[in-house]
Amino acid sequence: MAAGGFCKLPNGTVVVALTLPGPPPDGTEKVRVLVHAVNRARALTRLRNLGLRAVYLRGNARPPTPDEVTAVLHHPDGLIWRTEATVTGELWHPIRALLGRRAAA
């Protein structure tokens, strides 16, 4: 389960934002994941196909901010993340960096 939300863009695609527990071993740090897809179901499927199986979007409590939408639209994969308690100046990372951290732990 994840806190998050989505926004529909003028071209009909959506940007989904989810807050998930961080990678092991502690998992205390939360990460914000952004996905650009054709629809909400496809966005969640993209995450599930990467191994994040228990990801669901219930409601629209924390939709992506305009800055987050811009960031994900400018990334070639359309799938990025960064820590929830962002340190000033932390950049968005490709999802491969998060999955690599999970596998290493």
C-alpha positions as CSV (number, residue, x, y, z in Angstrom):
1,M,0.0,0.0,0.0
2,A,1.3,3.5,-0.8
3,A,0.3,7.0,-0.2
4,G,0.1,8.9,-3.4
5,G,-2.0,10.3,-6.2
6,F,-2.1,11.1,-9.9
7,C,-2.8,13.9,-12.3
8,K,-4.1,13.6,-15.9
9,L,-2.2,15.6,-18.5
10,P,-3.8,17.4,-21.4
11,N,-2.6,14.7,-23.9
12,G,-4.5,12.1,-21.9
13,T,-1.6,10.4,-20.2
14,V,-1.1,10.4,-16.4
15,V,1.6,10.9,-13.9
16,V,1.3,8.8,-10.8
17,A,3.2,9.7,-7.6
18,L,3.7,7.1,-4.8
19,T,5.4,7.3,-1.4
20,L,6.9,3.9,-0.6
21,P,9.1,2.5,2.2
22,G,12.8,2.8,1.4
23,P,15.1,-0.1,0.5
24,P,16.2,-2.6,3.1
25,P,17.8,-3.2,5.5
26,D,16.1,-0.5,7.6
27,G,13.3,0.7,5.3
28,T,12.7,3.7,7.5
29,E,13.6,6.2,4.8
30,K,10.6,6.8,2.4
31,V,11.0,7.3,-1.3
32,R,8.8,9.2,-3.7
33,V,8.4,7.4,-7.0
34,L,7.0,9.0,-10.1
35,V,5.7,7.1,-13.1
36,H,4.5,8.5,-16.5
37,A,2.1,6.2,-18.3
38,V,-0.9,5.9,-20.6
39,N,-3.2,5.4,-17.6
40,R,-3.1,4.6,-13.8
41,A,-3.3,0.9,-14.3
42,R,-0.3,0.9,-16.7
43,A,1.7,3.0,-14.3
44,L,1.1,0.5,-11.4
45,T,1.8,-2.4,-13.8
46,R,5.2,-0.8,-14.7
47,L,6.1,-0.8,-11.0
48,R,4.9,-4.3,-10.4
49,N,6.9,-5.6,-13.3
50,L,10.0,-4.2,-11.7
51,G,9.4,-6.2,-8.6
52,L,7.4,-3.8,-6.5
53,R,4.5,-6.2,-6.1
54,A,2.4,-4.7,-3.3
55,V,1.9,-1.2,-4.9
56,Y,-1.6,0.1,-4.9
57,L,-3.1,3.6,-5.4
58,R,-6.1,4.3,-3.2
59,G,-7.5,7.8,-3.7
60,N,-5.7,10.9,-4.7
61,A,-4.4,12.2,-1.4
62,R,-0.9,13.2,-2.6
63,P,-0.9,14.0,-6.3
64,P,2.4,15.0,-8.0
65,T,3.4,18.6,-7.8
66,P,4.0,20.6,-11.0
67,D,7.8,20.3,-10.4
68,E,7.4,16.5,-10.1
69,V,5.4,16.3,-13.3
70,T,8.1,18.3,-15.1
71,A,10.8,16.1,-13.8
72,V,9.2,12.8,-14.9
73,L,8.3,14.1,-18.3
74,H,11.9,15.1,-19.0
75,H,13.3,11.7,-18.0
76,P,13.6,9.3,-20.9
77,D,12.3,6.3,-18.9
78,G,9.4,8.2,-17.4
79,L,10.1,6.4,-14.1
80,I,12.1,8.2,-11.3
81,W,12.5,8.4,-7.6
82,R,14.1,10.4,-4.7
83,T,14.0,10.3,-0.9
84,E,10.8,11.7,0.6
85,A,12.6,13.9,3.1
86,T,14.5,15.5,0.3
87,V,17.8,17.1,1.1
88,T,18.0,20.5,-0.6
89,G,19.3,20.0,-4.1
90,E,18.8,16.2,-4.3
91,L,18.2,15.3,-7.9
92,W,15.8,12.7,-9.2
93,H,17.3,9.2,-9.8
94,P,16.4,6.6,-12.4
95,I,14.5,3.7,-11.0
96,R,17.4,1.4,-11.8
97,A,19.3,3.1,-8.9
98,L,16.6,2.2,-6.4
99,L,16.3,-1.4,-7.6
100,G,20.0,-1.7,-7.4
101,R,20.0,-0.6,-3.8
102,R,17.2,-3.1,-3.0
103,A,19.2,-6.0,-4.6
104,A,22.4,-5.0,-2.8
105,A,20.8,-5.1,0.6
